[in-house]
Amino acid sequence: MAPKITTSGKTIVFRPNGDVALLDNGQEAVHGRWRGRAEAGEPKQNRWRYVLDGVDQPPLTPLYAFTDTNQLQVTLVAGDGRSQPALLVGGVEIDDQHDIIYRFANDDATPTGQAVVLYGDLSIERDTNALAVALEGGGQAVVTGSSGIASLEAAQNRIAAFAADDLLRFRASTLNDLDAGGTIEIPAKLDFAGSWDVQNGQLVFLSKVVGDLSRPDVSIGFSGKLGAVTAGFVYFADAAGTQAAFTIRGQHVWHSADADTTFNWQSSLGFSDKRFAAAVRFDANRVAQNGNRLGLKGDLTLKQGDGGAVAMGFSLEAEYAWENNALVFKALVNNTAGGFNYDLMLEGHLKADHGTLTFSIRFTNTPGAEGLTVGLNLVGDQNSAIQAISLQLQISENSVKLAFEGRFSVKQRFVAGVGRVLEPATQPANIG
């Protein structure tokens, strides 16, 4: 349906191909053109500008809303009246400025050559993962994903025009009701190139804009909950952290030789490898061991650049193996391309505090020692009557066994983040 408004004594029809027609005695005659996007140098405002017989007319304010099937509805507002709501046939896209556009289509889904831009701030709604546009001038338009909370995908960017490593893909389509009856479906084109970050305690996607130096980034905010997993991070659509929506590639590795440092891990986020200092604590009562696999659950805290911190749950699955006379821990990771592993590069020492494990490991190949021992319970300090009471996983090249009561000092040093140098323990292992 072509929007129609009566203003200044004229009834004006805005055709989907960009023509402006005047309605007189039931007959339409083209008298100009209209556009619903700002040109270079104009403020990015939601306005419909049009020309009649070569003369610019006062712009109209569009009130936008998407239907449940993502068809755009518009009501035009002038100083002396407004139009009836009109449904526009078309599809949703993202342009090279990362603004949401609605491209008009004919009844056979071919483009008419006309489009409007919905200027505003983008965000992902909590619970639904719908793409929301907080419109400039007021109001909101919401694009519904085709698969609910699973409509989002965090992938690697392969769009050559954007110098960014991450890609946020939103899967959606528009089911259009036609004036002549029937419907047509037009897939949305909503791929955002940029990078992931955590700001003000919230996951954000910084989308890189082409050719606009005044606005180099578009920030898309996520109001759900972020969690840390072996593969990197998982985003939950709800605040309670029960509706897992998508995963973001990343790693969590031990990086500090000073085991007394609180933020002694490093986490990376996305293909852009955004890095944060992190603190990791595992709950010793939630450890699963099956063969050469360990499952650990606990908490991870990211340290933000502004000094703030973001706490989240952490679930790690890892396996251990002997390679070149060194014990190697590798995370168990799965992604859409298949499984792959990466070295956790764990180094440090074992500490436990009231049943909570601050995760760190040292290893030695000292003759007579038991290889690696991972304690998973309570260890007292030097002033404590209880020096070491723990459930320990003892690993050597030829055997794996469990034991209670133990003390050990073993270490493994990494050179350039790759090579492993095994050093004798400062004290021999003492396993009860």
C-alpha positions in Angstrom: 0.0 0.0 0.0 1.4 3.4 -1.0 1.4 5.9 1.9 -1.1 8.7 1.3 -1.4 12.0 3.3 -3.4 15.2 2.9 -1.4 18.3 3.8 -1.5 21.9 2.8 -4.7 21.2 0.9 -3.1 18.5 -1.3 -3.5 14.7 -1.2 0.0 13.2 -1.8 0.8 9.6 -2.7 4.3 8.3 -2.1 4.8 5.5 -4.5 7.2 2.6 -3.7 9.4 3.4 -6.7 10.1 6.9 -5.4 7.6 8.9 -7.4 5.4 11.5 -5.7 1.9 11.8 -7.2 -1.0 14.2 -6.5 -4.4 12.8 -6.2 -7.1 14.8 -7.9 -10.7 13.6 -8.6 -9.5 10.0 -8.1 -6.7 10.4 -10.6 -3.0 10.3 -9.8 -0.5 12.4 -11.6 3.3 12.3 -10.9 4.7 15.7 -9.8 8.0 14.8 -8.2 10.2 12.4 -6.2 10.7 11.5 -2.5 13.4 9.9 -0.4 13.6 8.5 3.1 17.3 8.7 3.8 19.7 11.5 4.5 22.1 12.7 1.9 25.7 13.6 2.5 26.0 16.6 4.8 22.4 16.2 6.2 21.7 15.2 9.8 20.8 11.5 10.1 17.1 12.0 11.0 14.1 9.9 10.2 12.4 12.2 7.7 10.7 11.8 4.3 11.8 14.6 2.0 10.0 15.3 -1.3 9.8 17.7 -4.2 6.7 18.8 -6.1 7.2 20.4 -9.5 10.8 21.2 -8.7 10.1 22.8 -5.3 11.3 21.3 -2.0 8.4 20.7 0.4 8.4 20.6 4.3 9.7 17.2 5.3 7.4 14.7 6.9 8.1 12.6 10.0 7.6 8.9 9.6 6.5 6.7 12.5 8.0 3.3 11.8 7.1 -0.1 13.3 7.7 -3.7 12.2 5.0 -6.3 12.2 5.5 -9.7 13.7 6.6 -10.9 10.2 9.0 -8.0 9.9 7.0 -6.0 7.3 7.5 -2.3 7.8 4.5 -0.2 8.7 4.7 3.6 8.3 2.5 6.5 9.4 3.5 9.9 7.9 3.0 13.0 10.1 2.8 16.6 8.9 2.1 19.8 10.7 -1.6 19.7 9.8 -2.3 16.0 9.7 -1.2 12.4 9.4 -1.7 9.4 7.1 -3.3 6.1 7.8 -0.8 3.4 8.6 0.5 1.7 5.4 2.3 -1.6 5.0 5.3 -1.4 2.7 6.4 -4.4 0.7 10.2 -5.0 1.0 13.0 -6.5 3.1 15.4 -5.6 5.9 19.1 -5.0 5.2 22.1 -3.4 6.7 24.0 -0.8 4.7 27.7 0.1 4.5 27.1 2.7 7.4 25.6 -0.1 9.5 22.2 1.6 9.5 19.1 -0.5 9.1 17.4 0.0 5.7 14.2 -1.3 4.3 14.4 -1.9 0.6 11.1 -1.7 -1.3 10.1 -4.6 -3.6 7.5 -5.2 -6.2 4.9 -8.0 -5.8 7.3 -10.4 -7.5 10.0 -9.6 -4.9 12.2 -7.6 -7.4 13.6 -4.3 -6.0 11.8 -1.1 -6.9 15.0 0.9 -6.5 13.7 2.8 -3.5 14.6 2.3 0.2 14.2 4.1 3.6 16.7 4.2 6.5 15.7 3.7 10.1 18.1 5.9 12.0 18.7 5.0 15.6 20.7 3.0 18.1 20.9 -0.8 17.7 20.6 -3.3 20.5 19.8 -7.0 21.1 16.7 -7.4 23.3 16.9 -9.5 26.5 15.0 -12.9 26.5 14.1 -12.7 22.8 17.4 -11.8 21.0 15.3 -9.6 18.7 17.2 -6.7 16.9 15.8 -3.4 18.3 16.3 0.0 16.8 15.7 2.9 19.2 14.6 5.3 16.6 16.0 8.9 16.3 13.2 11.2 17.3 11.5 8.5 19.5 9.9 5.1 19.2 11.3 1.7 18.6 11.2 -0.8 15.7 12.0 -4.4 16.4 13.2 -7.1 13.9 12.3 -10.6 14.9 14.8 -13.4 14.3 13.7 -16.4 12.3 14.9 -18.9 15.0 14.1 -17.1 18.2 17.1 -16.7 20.5 19.1 -18.9 18.2 18.9 -16.3 15.4 22.3 -14.8 16.1 25.7 -16.2 15.1 29.2 -15.0 16.0 31.4 -15.9 13.1 34.7 -14.9 11.4 34.4 -11.9 9.1 35.1 -12.6 5.5 33.7 -9.5 4.0 36.6 -7.8 2.3 35.2 -4.3 2.4 35.3 -4.3 6.2 38.7 -4.4 8.0 37.4 -6.3 11.0 37.9 -9.9 12.2 34.5 -10.7 13.7 31.1 -11.0 12.1 27.7 -10.8 13.8 25.0 -12.4 11.7 21.3 -12.0 12.4 19.0 -14.4 10.7 15.6 -13.1 9.7 13.2 -12.6 6.8 10.2 -10.5 5.9 6.9 -12.1 5.1 5.0 -9.5 3.1 1.2 -9.3 2.7 0.4 -8.1 -0.8 -2.5 -5.7 -1.7 -3.6 -8.1 -4.4 -3.6 -11.0 -2.0 -1.0 -13.6 -1.1 2.4 -13.2 0.5 6.1 -13.1 -0.5 9.1 -13.8 1.7 12.3 -11.8 1.4 15.4 -12.9 3.4 17.0 -10.2 5.5 20.6 -9.3 4.9 22.0 -8.4 8.4 25.7 -9.1 8.7 27.7 -6.8 11.0 31.5 -6.7 10.7 33.4 -5.5 13.8 34.7 -6.8 17.1 33.5 -8.0 20.4 34.1 -6.1 23.7 32.8 -5.9 27.2 32.0 -2.4 28.3 30.2 -1.2 31.5 29.6 -4.8 32.4 27.8 -5.5 29.2 28.7 -7.5 26.0 28.9 -5.1 23.0 29.6 -5.6 19.4 31.5 -2.7 17.8 30.6 -2.5 14.2 33.1 -0.8 11.9 31.6 1.8 9.6 32.9 2.5 6.1 33.5 6.1 5.0 32.1 8.0 8.0 34.9 9.5 10.0 32.5 11.2 12.4 31.1 7.8 13.5 33.7 5.1 13.1 31.9 2.6 15.3 28.3 1.5 15.8 27.9 -0.1 19.2 25.3 -2.9 19.5 24.5 -3.7 23.1 23.5 -7.1 24.5 21.4 -7.0 27.7 21.6 -10.7 28.5 24.3 -12.6 30.4 27.8 -13.6 29.4 29.4 -16.8 30.6 32.8 -18.4 30.1 33.3 -21.8 28.6 36.0 -23.9 27.1 35.4 -22.6 23.6 35.5 -19.0 24.8 32.3 -17.4 25.8 28.6 -18.2 25.7 25.9 -15.5 25.5 22.6 -16.2 27.3 19.5 -14.3 26.1 18.1 -14.1 29.6 19.6 -12.5 32.7 19.3 -15.8 34.7 21.8 -17.5 32.3 19.5 -20.4 31.3 18.8 -19.7 27.6 22.1 -20.2 25.7 21.9 -18.3 22.4 25.4 -18.4 20.7 29.0 -18.9 21.5 31.9 -16.5 20.8 35.3 -17.8 20.0 38.0 -17.2 22.7 40.5 -18.7 25.1 41.3 -18.6 28.8 45.0 -19.3 29.6 47.2 -19.0 32.7 49.7 -16.2 32.1 51.2 -15.1 35.4 54.2 -16.7 37.2 53.1 -14.9 40.3 50.4 -17.2 41.8 49.5 -14.5 44.3 48.3 -12.2 41.6 44.5 -12.1 41.6 44.1 -11.5 37.9 46.5 -14.3 36.9 44.7 -15.5 33.8 44.1 -14.0 30.4 40.9 -14.3 28.4 40.6 -13.4 24.7 37.3 -12.6 23.1 36.4 -13.2 19.4 38.5 -13.5 16.3 39.7 -10.0 16.9 41.4 -11.4 20.0 40.3 -8.7 22.4 42.2 -9.5 25.6 41.3 -9.1 29.3 43.2 -9.9 32.5 41.0 -12.4 34.3 40.7 -14.2 37.7 39.5 -17.8 37.7 38.2 -19.7 40.7 36.9 -23.3 40.4 34.6 -24.9 42.9 36.4 -28.0 44.2 33.0 -29.7 44.9 32.1 -29.6 41.3 34.9 -31.5 39.7 34.3 -34.4 37.4 37.1 -36.8 36.3 36.6 -39.4 33.6 39.6 -41.2 32.3 42.0 -38.5 31.1 39.3 -35.8 31.2 38.5 -33.2 33.8 35.4 -31.1 34.1 35.7 -28.0 36.3 33.1 -25.4 37.2 33.5 -22.1 38.9 33.7 -18.3 38.2 35.7 -16.0 36.0 36.1 -12.3 36.5 37.2 -10.1 33.6 39.1 -6.9 34.4 38.0 -4.1 32.2 40.1 -1.3 30.9 38.4 1.3 33.1 39.2 -0.6 36.2 35.8 -2.3 36.5 35.2 -6.0 36.6 32.6 -8.4 35.2 31.9 -11.6 37.0 30.4 -14.7 35.2 30.2 -18.4 35.5 32.9 -20.6 34.0 32.7 -24.2 32.8 35.9 -25.8 31.6 36.3 -29.2 30.0 39.9 -30.4 29.5 42.0 -33.5 28.8 45.6 -34.2 29.7 48.1 -36.2 27.7 51.9 -36.8 27.6 53.7 -35.3 24.7 57.5 -35.3 24.5 57.9 -36.1 28.2 55.7 -33.1 29.1 52.2 -33.2 30.5 49.9 -31.1 28.3 46.4 -29.9 29.2 44.2 -29.2 26.2 40.7 -27.7 26.3 37.9 -29.7 24.7 36.4 -27.4 22.1 33.7 -27.9 19.6 32.5 -25.5 16.9 30.5 -25.6 13.8 33.5 -26.6 11.8 34.3 -29.6 13.9 36.3 -30.2 17.1 39.7 -28.7 17.8 41.9 -28.4 20.9 44.2 -25.7 22.2 46.9 -25.8 24.9 45.7 -24.2 28.1 49.3 -23.4 29.0 48.7 -23.8 32.7 51.5 -22.8 35.1 51.4 -21.7 38.7 50.7 -23.4 42.0 47.8 -25.1 43.7 45.8 -23.1 46.3 42.5 -23.9 47.9 40.3 -21.7 50.1 37.4 -23.2 52.0 36.6 -25.7 49.3 37.1 -23.4 46.4 40.0 -24.0 44.1 42.1 -21.2 42.7 43.2 -23.1 39.6 46.9 -23.3 38.9 49.2 -26.2 38.2 53.0 -27.0 38.3 54.6 -30.1 37.1 58.0 -31.9 37.6 59.7 -34.9 36.2 61.9 -35.3 39.3 62.9 -39.0 39.7 60.6 -40.6 42.3 58.0 -37.9 42.1 54.5 -38.8 41.1 54.4 -36.5 38.0 51.5 -34.1 38.4 49.2 -33.9 41.4 46.0 -31.8 41.2 44.5 -31.1 44.6 40.8 -30.4 44.7 39.9 -29.5 48.2 41.2 -27.7 51.3 44.8 -26.7 51.8 45.8 -24.7 54.9 48.5 -22.0 55.0 51.7 -22.1 57.1 49.9 -21.0 60.2 47.1 -23.5 59.9 47.1 -26.8 61.8 45.9 -28.4 58.6 48.7 -28.1 56.1 47.1 -30.2 53.3 43.9 -32.2 53.2 42.8 -32.7 49.6 41.4 -35.1 47.1 44.3 -35.4 44.6 44.5 -36.6 41.1 48.0 -38.1 40.7 49.2 -38.4 37.1 52.3 -40.0 35.8 53.2 -41.1 32.3 52.2 -44.7 33.1 49.4 -44.4 35.6 46.5 -42.3 36.9 45.2 -42.7 40.4 43.3 -40.9 43.2 44.6 -40.4 46.7 43.9 -38.4 49.8 46.3 -36.2 51.9 49.2 -34.8 50.1 51.8 -32.0 49.6 53.7 -31.3 46.5 55.8 -28.7 44.7 56.1 -29.3 41.0 56.5 -26.9 38.1 56.5 -26.6 34.4 57.9 -23.5 32.7 56.8 -22.2 29.3 59.3 -20.6 26.9 57.9 -18.0 24.5 54.5 -19.5 25.1 55.3 -22.6 23.2 58.2 -24.7 24.4 58.1 -26.5 27.8 61.0 -26.6 30.2 60.6 -29.1 33.0 62.4 -28.2 36.3 62.9 -30.1 39.5 60.5 -29.3 42.3 61.8 -27.1 45.1 60.6 -29.8 47.4 60.0 -33.4 46.6 56.5 -34.5 46.2 54.9 -36.0 49.3 51.8 -38.0 48.5 49.8 -39.6 51.3 
